[in-house]
């Protein structure tokens, strides 16, 4: 009894442990896992039921030993766990309440299997895991420093491409001393990629990037850091009548090329951008042959091809003071003067450190620039407008200090600056120009490529976004991150190995070192997973275990009442308790007592109704042989015959009850 209880409780705990290991895991082999759970539930039910049934058997013998019941009630008592209809006996319920309750538990025990089966379900859920992803790329502009356009690096049958195009002073048929290459402009392929990002209003995503990086069916996110240019923007004026301040740079100070009088509400422009002051001239020498080779012999001008300064982005714009109020239709409206807030800011091109979060979800890429740390200006000079260079070149740009010019002879630094200049030049190309408003504000007169970007908001009739300086910075970041969409660009590298260009390969490395090219990432996907409802399972098992424990206690008490002996209801036990002359006087079948009429076997096994009404009990009965004990000796001497324990009719049986160390005999007299 106790062992079966421990086994049943152990399988219940095992069921819990098994489902706990499945909780949150992908729902694979669902039928097999549910079968395992059903087996554990069945084992738990079997163990607890067996313990209760053994306790029930002890209560059976205690009941017949202490109660006098009809034969029909005793029939129902002994068959209560085998025949459900046996429980529909009021006499049984009245005289054997505990035994009936234990039998009811045995009949209801299969509910454990049914109810616990519904505690492990399959539900769609977002699965999250820390993992490492292949194919994650980053940027390293040091490869622009070493890229040789005459002999480019080849990866996967494709050549790496720089961001810039070049002229040279070296004739094709000779190798004069001191020759050098100098900058021409952004490469057309880069211009194409950057333009797509500008028109889309977001970074360009590499084709199949999610599958190659996250794996089929997975979403993923990761964070990369790299060094690239960024625009550092400074607000110089805000509000009607405000005088713009000069822009203070590391190399000096420069005044804005215009003031707020051009901007609404006092002027006619909602957007006014000047981005070409100090721009590098693609024509460095007027008399050149193909490839930019000067027709004049060396020595060449000192500043030929020099990056003298990096143009500043100057933007004046009008923001709507209160977007919730209607905009006045005419300057004659008194509300016109307060309907717009004119602002002016300037942006410098800085080499900067980026931290960017990439997220691939359901085939869509999104990025978040988490941090930009400005390091130093790309070209640390201050443009001097209205001062001619007069240095022998066609580039009439002058800046100070001249010592900070970046010359072609400083090859690595020059090529890196050229890449940053190409990136900035694409941004300035889209930002430069104006948006002029008519008095009615209905049909803006647009003279800028900014209309094709996210800088102007079509929902407000193409007024700039209120926080335009921040939008400019994000616009620049979109163009830089778009480089990752074409891994052929020289700066594109493996994020896990930033010193190695990636090319268009799906994964880096060789079979024996591919692990070193994997990059930490967070992967997720919506999938069917196992959901274990712990509370529901333990409500079922908790009730079952408590009831089984109560049944065991009842059985243990019954064992004590049965003189410490464990009893059962096997055939041999019932035969031993019922043989002898005490019951042979009963006509158990129709006709002659003890036999069926005419030897009819069916009649011999049919107990008449009047017989079933006889009341019997278990105790000391007179007879020969049988179950003898010291307790029967006294009654044997008083009756003068052999006595034993067994079933007897009312008036023939004495039931014995222990009270401490004393015995009390109860003689059941016939009424």
ZIJO-V437975 format. One record per residue. N is the residue number from 1. RES is the residue in one small letter. SS is DSSP state (H for helix, E for strand, C for the rest). PSI is psi as a letter, one per 20 degrees, with the letter a starting at -180 (999 if undefined). OMEGA is omega in radians with two decimals (999 if undefined). Layout:
N_RES_SS_PSI_OMEGA, N_RES_SS_PSI_OMEGA
//
This chain:
1_x_C_g_-3.12, 2_x_H_h_3.13, 3_x_H_g_3.13, 4_x_H_h_3.10, 5_x_H_g_3.12, 6_x_H_g_3.12, 7_x_H_g_3.14, 8_x_H_g_3.11, 9_x_H_h_3.12, 10_x_H_g_3.10, 11_x_H_h_3.07, 12_x_H_g_3.09, 13_x_H_g_3.09, 14_x_H_h_3.07, 15_x_H_g_3.11, 16_x_H_g_-3.13, 17_x_H_g_-3.13, 18_x_H_g_3.13, 19_x_H_h_3.11, 20_x_H_h_3.12, 21_x_H_h_3.13, 22_x_H_h_-3.03, 23_x_C_p_3.12, 24_x_C_i_3.12, 25_x_C_q_3.08, 26_x_E_q_-3.05, 27_x_C_m_3.06, 28_x_C_q_-3.14, 29_x_C_l_-3.05, 30_x_H_g_-3.09, 31_x_H_g_-3.12, 32_x_H_g_-3.14, 33_x_H_h_3.10, 34_x_H_h_3.07, 35_x_H_g_3.10, 36_x_H_g_3.12, 37_x_H_h_3.13, 38_x_H_h_3.11, 39_x_H_g_3.13, 40_x_H_g_3.11, 41_x_H_g_3.12, 42_x_H_g_3.13, 43_x_H_g_3.10, 44_x_H_g_3.10, 45_x_H_g_-3.11, 46_x_H_g_-3.13, 47_x_H_g_-3.13, 48_x_H_h_3.12, 49_x_H_g_3.14, 50_x_H_g_3.12, 51_x_H_g_-3.12, 52_x_H_h_-3.13, 53_x_H_h_3.08, 54_x_H_g_3.05, 55_x_H_h_3.09, 56_x_H_g_3.14, 57_x_H_h_3.11, 58_x_H_h_3.13, 59_x_H_h_3.11, 60_x_H_g_-3.09, 61_x_H_h_3.08, 62_x_H_h_-3.11, 63_x_H_g_-3.11, 64_x_H_h_3.10, 65_x_H_h_-3.08, 66_x_H_i_-3.07, 67_x_C_q_3.03, 68_x_C_o_-3.08, 69_x_E_r_3.10, 70_x_E_q_3.11, 71_x_H_h_3.12, 72_x_H_g_3.13, 73_x_H_h_3.11, 74_x_H_h_3.03, 75_x_H_g_-3.12, 76_x_H_h_-3.13, 77_x_H_g_-3.08, 78_x_H_h_-3.11, 79_x_C_j_-3.03, 80_x_C_h_3.14, 81_x_C_i_-3.13, 82_x_C_h_-3.05, 83_x_C_o_-3.08, 84_x_H_h_-3.11, 85_x_H_i_3.13, 86_x_H_h_-3.12, 87_x_H_i_-3.14, 88_x_C_m_-3.13, 89_x_C_o_-3.04, 90_x_H_h_3.13, 91_x_H_g_3.11, 92_x_H_g_-3.12, 93_x_H_h_-3.10, 94_x_H_h_-3.01, 95_x_H_i_-3.08, 96_x_C_l_-3.06, 97_x_H_g_-3.09, 98_x_H_g_3.13, 99_x_H_h_3.11, 100_x_H_g_3.13, 101_x_H_h_3.10, 102_x_H_h_3.09, 103_x_H_h_3.10, 104_x_H_g_3.09, 105_x_H_g_-3.13, 106_x_H_h_3.13, 107_x_H_h_-3.11, 108_x_H_i_-3.09, 109_x_C_h_3.12, 110_x_C_i_3.08, 111_x_H_h_3.08, 112_x_H_g_-3.13, 113_x_H_g_-3.09, 114_x_H_g_-3.04, 115_x_H_h_3.14, 116_x_H_h_3.11, 117_x_H_h_-3.09, 118_x_H_j_3.14, 119_x_H_i_3.03, 120_x_E_o_-3.09, 121_x_E_r_3.06, 122_x_E_p_-3.08, 123_x_E_q_3.01, 124_x_E_p_-3.11, 125_x_E_q_3.08, 126_x_E_o_3.11, 127_x_E_p_-3.13, 128_x_E_p_3.10, 129_x_E_q_3.00, 130_x_E_p_-3.02, 131_x_E_a_3.02, 132_x_E_p_-3.03, 133_x_E_q_3.01, 134_x_C_r_2.99, 135_x_C_j_3.13, 136_x_C_p_-3.08, 137_x_E_q_3.10, 138_x_E_a_-3.11, 139_x_E_p_3.06, 140_x_C_o_-3.03, 141_x_C_i_3.03, 142_x_H_h_3.10, 143_x_H_i_2.98, 144_x_H_h_-3.14, 145_x_H_h_-3.03, 146_x_H_i_-3.11, 147_x_C_p_3.13, 148_x_C_o_-3.02, 149_x_C_h_3.09, 150_x_C_h_-3.12, 151_x_C_m_-3.04, 152_x_C_q_3.08, 153_x_C_q_-3.14, 154_x_E_p_3.13, 155_x_E_p_3.14, 156_x_C_l_3.10, 157_x_C_j_3.14, 158_x_E_q_-3.11, 159_x_E_q_3.01, 160_x_C_q_-3.03, 161_x_E_p_3.03, 162_x_C_r_3.13, 163_x_C_i_-3.00, 164_x_E_q_2.98, 165_x_E_q_-2.99, 166_x_E_q_2.87, 167_x_E_r_-3.11, 168_x_E_r_3.02, 169_x_C_j_-3.07, 170_x_C_o_3.05, 171_x_C_q_-3.06, 172_x_C_h_-3.05, 173_x_C_j_3.14, 174_x_C_r_-3.11, 175_x_C_m_-3.08, 176_x_C_q_3.11, 177_x_C_q_3.06, 178_x_C_j_3.13, 179_x_C_q_-3.14, 180_x_C_r_3.02, 181_x_E_q_3.08, 182_x_E_q_-2.96, 183_x_E_q_3.05, 184_x_E_g_-3.11, 185_x_E_a_3.10, 186_x_E_q_3.11, 187_x_C_q_-3.14, 188_x_H_h_-3.14, 189_x_H_g_3.09, 190_x_H_g_3.12, 191_x_H_g_3.12, 192_x_H_g_-3.11, 193_x_H_g_-3.14, 194_x_H_h_-3.13, 195_x_H_h_3.11, 196_x_H_g_3.11, 197_x_H_h_3.14, 198_x_H_g_-3.12, 199_x_H_h_-3.14, 200_x_H_h_-3.10, 201_x_C_k_-3.13, 202_x_C_r_3.11, 203_x_C_q_3.13, 204_x_C_p_-3.13, 205_x_C_p_3.08, 206_x_C_p_-3.13, 207_x_C_p_3.14, 208_x_C_k_-3.09, 209_x_H_h_-3.08, 210_x_H_g_-3.13, 211_x_H_g_-3.12, 212_x_H_h_-3.06, 213_x_H_g_-3.04, 214_x_H_h_-3.01, 215_x_C_q_-3.09, 216_x_C_p_3.09, 217_x_C_j_-3.09, 218_x_C_q_2.85, 219_x_E_q_3.11, 220_x_E_r_3.07, 221_x_E_q_3.13, 222_x_E_r_-3.08, 223_x_E_p_3.12, 224_x_E_q_3.06, 225_x_E_q_3.12, 226_x_E_r_3.10, 227_x_E_p_-3.11, 228_x_E_r_3.12, 229_x_E_q_3.05, 230_x_E_q_3.12, 231_x_E_p_3.06, 232_x_E_o_-3.01, 233_x_E_q_-3.13, 234_x_E_p_3.09, 235_x_E_p_-3.09, 236_x_E_h_-3.14, 237_x_E_q_3.10, 238_x_E_p_3.10, 239_x_C_q_-3.13, 240_x_C_p_3.08, 241_x_C_j_-3.13, 242_x_C_p_3.10, 243_x_C_p_-3.10, 244_x_C_q_3.06, 245_x_C_q_3.04, 246_x_C_q_3.07, 247_x_E_p_3.12, 248_x_E_o_3.12, 249_x_E_r_3.09, 250_x_C_h_-3.07, 251_x_C_i_-3.13, 252_x_E_a_-3.10, 253_x_E_q_-3.12, 254_x_E_q_-3.13, 255_x_C_q_3.08, 256_x_C_q_-3.13, 257_x_C_i_3.10, 258_x_C_r_3.12, 259_x_C_a_-3.03, 260_x_H_i_3.13, 261_x_H_i_3.12, 262_x_H_i_-2.96, 263_x_E_q_3.05, 264_x_C_q_0.20, 265_x_C_i_-3.10, 266_x_C_h_3.13, 267_x_C_a_-3.07, 268_x_C_i_-3.03, 269_x_E_p_2.98, 270_x_E_i_3.14, 271_x_E_p_-3.13, 272_x_E_o_-3.10, 273_x_E_p_3.06, 274_x_E_o_-3.01, 275_x_C_j_-3.01, 276_x_C_j_-3.13, 277_x_C_o_-3.12, 278_x_C_j_-3.11, 279_x_C_q_3.08, 280_x_C_p_-3.13, 281_x_C_p_3.10, 282_x_C_i_3.06, 283_x_C_n_-3.13, 284_x_C_h_3.07, 285_x_C_p_-3.09, 286_x_C_h_-3.07, 287_x_C_n_-3.13, 288_x_E_q_3.04, 289_x_C_a_-3.10, 290_x_H_p_-3.13, 291_x_H_j_3.12, 292_x_H_j_-3.14, 293_x_C_p_-3.14, 294_x_E_p_3.08, 295_x_C_i_3.10, 296_x_C_q_-3.13, 297_x_C_q_3.06, 298_x_C_r_0.09, 299_x_C_q_-3.14, 300_x_C_r_3.12, 301_x_C_q_-3.07, 302_x_C_h_-3.04, 303_x_C_j_3.09, 304_x_C_p_3.13, 305_x_C_j_-3.07, 306_x_C_q_2.92, 307_x_E_o_-3.04, 308_x_C_h_3.10, 309_x_C_r_3.06, 310_x_C_o_-3.05, 311_x_C_q_3.08, 312_x_C_q_3.04, 313_x_E_o_3.07, 314_x_E_p_-3.12, 315_x_E_p_2.94, 316_x_E_p_-3.10, 317_x_E_r_3.11, 318_x_E_p_3.03, 319_x_E_q_3.14, 320_x_E_p_-3.04, 321_x_C_g_-3.14, 322_x_C_n_-3.10, 323_x_C_h_-3.10, 324_x_C_i_3.13, 325_x_C_q_3.09, 326_x_C_q_-3.14, 327_x_C_p_3.11, 328_x_C_q_-3.09, 329_x_C_i_-3.04, 330_x_C_q_3.07, 331_x_C_i_3.12, 332_x_C_i_3.11, 333_x_C_p_-3.12, 334_x_C_h_-3.11, 335_x_C_i_-3.10, 336_x_H_g_-3.04, 337_x_H_h_-3.11, 338_x_H_j_-3.09, 339_x_H_i_-3.07, 340_x_E_q_3.06, 341_x_E_o_3.12, 342_x_E_q_3.14, 343_x_E_q_3.09, 344_x_E_p_3.07, 345_x_E_r_3.14, 346_x_E_q_-3.11, 347_x_E_p_3.10, 348_x_E_q_-3.14, 349_x_E_o_-3.08, 350_x_E_q_2.90, 351_x_E_p_-2.93, 352_x_E_r_3.07, 353_x_E_p_-3.11, 354_x_E_q_2.88, 355_x_E_o_-3.01, 356_x_E_p_3.06, 357_x_E_p_3.07, 358_x_E_q_3.11, 359_x_E_p_3.06, 360_x_E_o_-3.12, 361_x_E_p_3.09, 362_x_C_l_3.07, 363_x_C_j_-3.12, 364_x_E_p_3.10, 365_x_E_p_3.00, 366_x_E_q_-3.13, 367_x_E_q_3.07, 368_x_E_o_3.07, 369_x_E_o_-3.05, 370_x_E_h_-3.09, 371_x_E_q_2.99, 372_x_E_p_3.09, 373_x_E_o_-3.12, 374_x_E_p_-3.05, 375_x_E_f_3.14, 376_x_E_q_-3.14, 377_x_E_q_3.08, 378_x_C_g_3.00, 379_x_C_o_-2.99, 380_x_C_m_3.07, 381_x_C_r_3.09, 382_x_E_p_-3.11, 383_x_E_p_3.09, 384_x_C_n_-3.14, 385_x_C_q_3.07, 386_x_C_j_3.05, 387_x_C_o_-3.12, 388_x_C_q_-3.14, 389_x_C_g_3.12, 390_x_C_l_-3.09, 391_x_C_j_3.09, 392_x_C_i_3.11, 393_x_C_r_3.07, 394_x_C_j_-3.13, 395_x_C_o_-3.04, 396_x_C_l_3.13, 397_x_C_p_3.10, 398_x_C_p_3.13, 399_x_E_r_-3.13, 400_x_E_q_-0.10, 401_x_C_q_-3.13, 402_x_H_h_-3.12, 403_x_H_i_-3.13, 404_x_H_j_3.02, 405_x_C_q_3.11, 406_x_E_o_-2.98, 407_x_C_q_3.14, 408_x_C_h_-3.13, 409_x_C_h_3.07, 410_x_C_m_-2.84, 411_x_H_g_-3.05, 412_x_H_g_-3.13, 413_x_H_h_-3.11, 414_x_H_g_-3.12, 415_x_H_h_3.10, 416_x_H_g_3.11, 417_x_H_h_3.11, 418_x_H_g_3.12, 419_x_H_g_3.13, 420_x_H_h_3.12, 421_x_H_h_3.12, 422_x_H_g_3.11, 423_x_H_g_-3.14, 424_x_H_h_-3.12, 425_x_H_h_3.09, 426_x_H_h_3.11, 427_x_H_g_-3.12, 428_x_H_h_3.10, 429_x_H_g_-3.12, 430_x_H_h_-3.06, 431_x_H_h_-3.01, 432_x_C_q_3.07, 433_x_E_a_-3.02, 434_x_E_q_2.94, 435_x_E_o_-3.10, 436_x_E_p_-3.11, 437_x_C_p_2.97, 438_x_C_r_-3.10, 439_x_C_h_-3.10, 440_x_C_i_-3.13, 441_x_C_j_-3.06, 442_x_C_g_-3.05, 443_x_C_n_3.13, 444_x_C_q_3.09, 445_x_E_o_-2.97, 446_x_E_p_3.06, 447_x_E_l_-3.11, 448_x_E_q_3.04, 449_x_H_i_3.11, 450_x_H_h_3.11, 451_x_H_h_-3.09, 452_x_H_j_-3.09, 453_x_C_a_-3.13, 454_x_C_j_-3.11, 455_x_C_h_-3.13, 456_x_E_p_-3.01, 457_x_E_o_3.14, 458_x_H_h_-3.13, 459_x_H_i_3.11, 460_x_H_k_3.13, 461_x_C_k_3.05, 462_x_C_k_2.88, 463_x_E_q_3.11, 464_x_E_q_3.04, 465_x_C_q_-3.08, 466_x_C_g_3.14, 467_x_C_m_-2.99, 468_x_H_h_-3.13, 469_x_H_g_3.10, 470_x_H_h_3.12, 471_x_H_h_3.09, 472_x_H_g_3.12, 473_x_H_g_3.12, 474_x_H_h_3.10, 475_x_H_g_3.10, 476_x_H_g_3.13, 477_x_H_h_3.12, 478_x_H_g_-3.13, 479_x_H_g_3.14, 480_x_H_g_-3.12, 481_x_H_h_3.09, 482_x_H_i_3.09, 483_x_H_h_-3.11, 484_x_H_i_3.13, 485_x_H_i_3.12, 486_x_C_n_-3.05, 487_x_C_i_3.08, 488_x_C_i_3.12, 489_x_E_p_-3.03, 490_x_C_h_-3.09, 491_x_C_i_-3.07, 492_x_E_p_-3.07, 493_x_E_r_3.00, 494_x_E_p_-3.13, 495_x_C_h_3.13, 496_x_C_h_3.12, 497_x_C_m_-3.04, 498_x_C_i_3.09, 499_x_C_j_-3.10, 500_x_C_p_3.10, 501_x_E_q_-3.04, 502_x_C_h_-2.99, 503_x_C_b_-3.12, 504_x_C_j_3.13, 505_x_C_q_3.11, 506_x_C_g_3.13, 507_x_C_q_3.13, 508_x_C_r_3.02, 509_x_C_r_3.08, 510_x_C_r_-3.11, 511_x_C_h_-3.08, 512_x_C_i_3.13, 513_x_C_k_-3.13, 514_x_H_h_-3.13, 515_x_H_h_-3.10, 516_x_H_i_3.12, 517_x_H_i_3.10, 518_x_C_q_-3.04, 519_x_E_p_-3.12, 520_x_E_p_-3.14, 521_x_E_r_3.02, 522_x_E_p_-3.11, 523_x_E_q_3.13, 524_x_E_q_3.03, 525_x_E_q_3.04, 526_x_E_o_-3.06, 527_x_E_r_3.04, 528_x_E_p_-3.13, 529_x_E_q_3.07, 530_x_E_p_3.08, 531_x_E_o_-3.09, 532_x_E_p_3.10, 533_x_C_n_-3.04, 534_x_H_g_-3.06, 535_x_H_g_-3.10, 536_x_H_g_-3.13, 537_x_H_g_-3.07, 538_x_H_i_2.96, 539_x_H_g_-3.14, 540_x_H_g_-3.09, 541_x_H_h_3.13, 542_x_H_g_3.11, 543_x_H_g_-3.11, 544_x_H_g_-3.11, 545_x_H_h_3.11, 546_x_H_g_3.12, 547_x_H_h_3.11, 548_x_H_h_3.10, 549_x_H_g_3.09, 550_x_H_h_3.10, 551_x_H_h_3.12, 552_x_H_g_3.09, 553_x_H_g_3.10, 554_x_H_g_3.11, 555_x_H_h_3.13, 556_x_H_g_3.09, 557_x_H_g_3.13, 558_x_H_h_3.10, 559_x_H_g_3.09, 560_x_H_h_3.13, 561_x_H_h_3.10, 562_x_C_k_3.10, 563_x_C_k_3.07, 564_x_C_j_-3.11, 565_x_C_p_3.05, 566_x_C_p_-3.12, 567_x_C_r_3.08, 568_x_C_r_-3.11, 569_x_C_k_3.07, 570_x_C_r_-3.13, 571_x_H_g_-3.09, 572_x_H_h_3.13, 573_x_H_h_3.14, 574_x_H_g_3.10, 575_x_H_g_-3.12, 576_x_H_h_-3.11, 577_x_H_i_-3.04, 578_x_H_i_-3.13, 579_x_C_q_-3.10, 580_x_C_r_-3.06, 581_x_C_i_-3.04, 582_x_C_h_-3.08, 583_x_C_i_-3.04, 584_x_C_i_3.12, 585_x_C_i_-3.14, 586_x_C_p_3.09, 587_x_C_n_-3.03, 588_x_C_i_3.08, 589_x_C_r_-3.14, 590_x_C_q_3.10, 591_x_C_b_-3.08, 592_x_C_p_3.13, 593_x_C_p_3.08, 594_x_C_i_-3.12, 595_x_C_q_3.05, 596_x_C_q_-3.11, 597_x_H_p_3.09, 598_x_H_k_3.14, 599_x_H_j_-3.14, 600_x_C_p_-3.05, 601_x_H_h_-3.14, 602_x_H_g_3.13, 603_x_H_h_-3.13, 604_x_H_h_-3.10, 605_x_C_j_3.10, 606_x_C_o_-3.12, 607_x_C_p_-3.13, 608_x_C_q_-3.11, 609_x_H_h_-3.10, 610_x_H_h_3.11, 611_x_H_h_-3.13, 612_x_H_i_3.12, 613_x_C_i_3.11, 614_x_C_q_-3.10, 615_x_E_p_3.14, 616_x_E_r_3.07, 617_x_E_r_-3.10, 618_x_E_p_3.13, 619_x_E_b_3.14, 620_x_E_p_3.12, 621_x_E_q_3.09, 622_x_E_q_3.12, 623_x_C_a_3.13, 624_x_C_p_-3.12, 625_x_C_b_3.07, 626_x_C_b_-3.02, 627_x_E_o_-3.10, 628_x_C_q_3.07, 629_x_C_r_3.11, 630_x_H_h_-3.09, 631_x_H_h_-3.09, 632_x_H_i_-3.01, 633_x_H_g_-3.10, 634_x_H_g_-3.13, 635_x_H_h_3.11, 636_x_H_g_3.14, 637_x_H_h_-3.11, 638_x_H_h_-3.12, 639_x_H_i_3.13, 640_x_C_j_-3.14, 641_x_C_r_3.11, 642_x_C_p_3.11, 643_x_E_q_-3.12, 644_x_E_r_3.01, 645_x_E_p_3.10, 646_x_E_a_3.09, 647_x_E_q_3.08, 648_x_E_q_3.14, 649_x_E_r_3.09, 650_x_C_p_-3.09, 651_x_C_i_-3.13, 652_x_C_i_-3.01, 653_x_C_q_3.00, 654_x_E_p_3.12, 655_x_E_p_-3.04, 656_x_E_p_3.09, 657_x_E_p_3.10, 658_x_E_p_3.02, 659_x_E_n_-3.02, 660_x_C_c_3.10, 661_x_C_j_-3.09, 662_x_E_q_3.07, 663_x_E_p_3.06, 664_x_E_p_-3.13, 665_x_E_p_3.03, 666_x_E_o_3.12, 667_x_E_p_-3.14, 668_x_C_o_-3.10, 669_x_C_q_3.10, 670_x_C_p_-3.14, 671_x_C_999_999
//
